[in-house]
Amino acid sequence: MVKKVLIVDDESDVRYTVKHGLEGLDKEYQVGGVERGEKCIEVLENEVLPDLIILDIMMPGMNGWEVHRRLKDHAVWREIPLLFMTAVEDQTSKRMIKMMSDGFVEKPVKIPELKQHIEKLLHQ
């Protein structure tokens, strides 16, 4: 069964690495990417919903915290597992991320580690 993953990150190289890394490890992954929080919301409004969202926190415009709030306020979107992927280093932010999401990975991301997190979330 195809696992649809949406990555939301303003860095094109991160989106590229995650897409090709996951799809290269497992042909059952279909990874789409958008560069802004606003675009994430557009995709959710207009397309087939992903099985999981990978969300960067620090983005221009609508940041990851705001996207998270919008997802959790929506009756259908709140059910989509959310994995934060971030470069934040302070411990307070890391504690908040752990409390607010289904999980998180630190940048620079290691694809096998990311795949393990995704598999765990999709098989709960």
Protein Blocks (a to p, Z undefined) as FASTA:
>chain_A
ZZddddddfblklmmmmmmmmmmmpmkbccdddfbfklmmmmmmmmccdfbdcddfbdgh
jafklmmmmmmmpmklmmpccddddfbfbfklmmmmmmmmnbdcdddddfklmmmmmmmm
mmZZ
